[in-house]
Amino acid sequence: MTQQDHGVATASGHLVPESLRKRAREIVSGLTLEEKATLTVGHDFWTTEPVERLGVPPIWLADGPTGVRRAQTSDGIGIGDSIPATCFPTASALASSWDVALAREVGAAIGAEAQAQGVQVVLGPGVNLKRSPLAGRNFEYMAEDPVLAGEMAAAFIQGLQEQGVGASLKHFAANEQETGRMYVDSIVDERTLREVYLRAFEIAVRTAHPWTLMCAYNQLNGAFCAEHRTLLCDILRDEWGFEGIVVSDWNAVNDRAAGIAAGLHLQMPHGATVPSVIAAVEQGDLDEARLDEVVAEVLAIVLLADSSRQPDTTFDVDAHHALARRAAAESIVLLKNDGNLLPLEPAPGATVALIGGFAREPRYQGSGSSQVVPTRVDTLLEELPQALGSSVTVRFAEGYGPEGAADLALLAEARDIAAGADVAVVVVGLPGSLETEGRDRAHIDLPQSHYDLVTAVLAAQPNTVVVLVNGSAVALPWAIDVQAIVEAWLGGQAAGGAIADVLTGAVNPCGKLSETFPVRLEDTPSFLSFPTMGDGTVRFAEGVFTGHRWYDAREIAPRFPFGHGLSYTAFTYDGLGIDTDELVTEGTVSINVMVENTGDRAGKEVVQVYVGECAPKLPRPRRELKAFSKVALEPGQAKVLQFTLGWRDFAYYDARAGAWAMEPGEYEIAIGASAADIRLSAREVLTSTHQAPVTIDRLTPLNVALKHPVASSYLQPMIDAMRERTGGGEGFEMLMLFMGDSPLRKFVIMGALPEEALVEIIAASASRPSHS
Ligand code: BGC
């Protein structure tokens, strides 16, 4: 099997080679009912059930996605004592690099470590979206935006699977909070689901073909995801062409036999459900042929995983640490840099005050199942002096107590050290207890002691840089007063070195926010409906207006917008060129834009392409992110970037028709340095062969029916008669204003249209569906 065979699909275009599928089917034909049922449930906490007599080995699944968390034994949860592995930047950090090549590289490194540890499937990446900054697991998820999340996840999966290790894209679906995660019913309208929450999964599945996908604990619109046929079969398999297996989140199963029928292949971990599957088959509630199909699919992935083992793999711990450092540095976002306070270039003999316990005892990952035991950990306290060199003195003060405890003595010491220095670097952020799987945050504040520390240091030292360490957005009340702010995220085990690299300019910052930073929690899209409605449901009431789409629509200025990030150099955008000719025939829109580095340092810019329909029929976001690219430019260098959009990039989901639709008309194509910093834009009139079909029934309003040529030919005489009766002019126009909105059946009731004519209109228009 070649490297490519593991990554995306085999030469036949399928994930699993036909030879392995055939072998899987043969094995199934030799199994007893009990053996088949057993194969749909994990053997223990981390491994699948073997069938020794037929040579089917177990495979090992391990968390993910920040690094490999392989427990010492397969029957223990192993949080805190797993085998050491490189802890890479958490997903919210990595996605802030907006660098798909980097995500692929990190995925590949994690894949190599998994091979070295005998792990066949890594449980990640996670593409649930940051519906609210309060969500406890935001650090483990990529972005607030489905395109950024989906593209970064796809690249990560490709990297992982190129190493012969499967991914498990999670948690499918609408698992956007921790509160009530085991039972909450996420109520999401179809259009929002398709355009936002499923979209990230769709991109990753279609692009990267993950071996496995993990279903979520929660319910979606009244059905548990583990038994959700629409999700697991109709959408995932039939529409998106998923060829891997669906694994339950750990203990997400409610009814094993129903799950098998609905498309859940593997229950993890082990459980007591095998007898229920056997009974369901024996009682005729579960078709044995369906069970056979599911078991064959499980075995196909087990065989693929087994044939992809590379037991001699070793990895270079130092090289992976260096990659973790590079990835962390690329993910850091320079939020503010007034007066070019950064990079720090202190004169020989200068003193830098380094303040904040996180510089000594870093927070570099979130809590819960993704928690890796690192191979080593860098601290800013060690790294900053090294980066600044021996001619500069770095004086450290703790500033606050553990878990954000206030300590007036530490505060006073910090103020004094800051006052006596030339510049102060203050590291503040969220304590571990506030960012964990299993619990949402109650607010978006830092501990009061951290706020007070920044205020005190600022009063003593105007040249103050704030470094933030957190996995999701926080409130920054003093943002206006602080000269420089650096968002360092939970950057993995090498974050200390990466922060030093950015502060000193060894790395020119090039990350951009993967989520909006609001001024207040009250400004956030889901403020009124997160986390639950108190009745076991959570309504995604903001609909498609989530993340940056909300701030645009409501014209609410965030503290820092989605996609924002500064550099030590400057970029200009020019020469927007759009070629739309081919869209008429299912083609594409080509966009060219030139970006130039006009500063005096090499740097990287993330160029973002947003699209909006100018006069949509139904409420649509003003701008949606559709593409992005990160480009490296030397000083004075310019490059032309090319983006290609397809009709789906202009489409919305028509829930009535159950299909994607694109209206012909005017669209804005905007090129931004962030969602709120649009540098160039153009309006284009686009044609479409994908308009929503107009279906006519008794309740179709007259104005809509008139757009259908068949219906309109029947209805025109009725309208002409009305014109004649009213004498045309203003009276007729007023009448049409009222009548235009009236359902067709009203005209039958009023006697303006014979019942037989309405029946004919419906029949004739059904045989010739049209488009609006
Ligand atoms: C988490 C998953 C994780 C699994 C195994 C669950 O509680 O939701 O993300 O992969 O545990 O640790």
Residues whose N, C-alpha, C, O or C-beta is under 5 A from the ligand:
A	BS01	BGC	D63 L123 D249 W250 S369
